[in-house]
């Protein structure tokens, strides 16, 4: 895989993480549960950390970390759709929307892992993917628990 393609893939992940950062921050501001506020703020901070881990790799490969790509644009639209639906919603609905955003993030990371990334970059992306998958599963679990307790 050439550096240009690796840089593009990493930039897509950077944009995915930025979108998650903003989406979780928005969710934290709109949920009623203090536990969910704390969780979403933690997830937002984690996405910021992921951006900080990926940016030096892009620069090391001779790229510019501010670039956005078509995949990133699609994921960005998903999070922006989510952001627009959060205000005034109940915690269950916000969990549903966060899960939808995380579905997109999981998909972006799965796609990146199929690209044949160099070992050093692959290690970073795999570790981030594992965290994003766990976060997705946690949000899904919380969503299901809300359904069980609210009778939806």
QUIWOPE-V788274 format. One record per helix or strand of 2 or more residues. SS is the DSSP state (helix for helix, strand for strand). FROM is the first residue (numbers start at 0). LEN is the number of residues. If there is no record, write none. Layout:
ss-><SS	SS>
from-><FROM	FROM>
len-><LEN	LEN>
//
This chain:
ss-><helix	helix	helix	helix	helix>
from-><2	33	69	90	118>
len-><28	27	17	23	32>
//
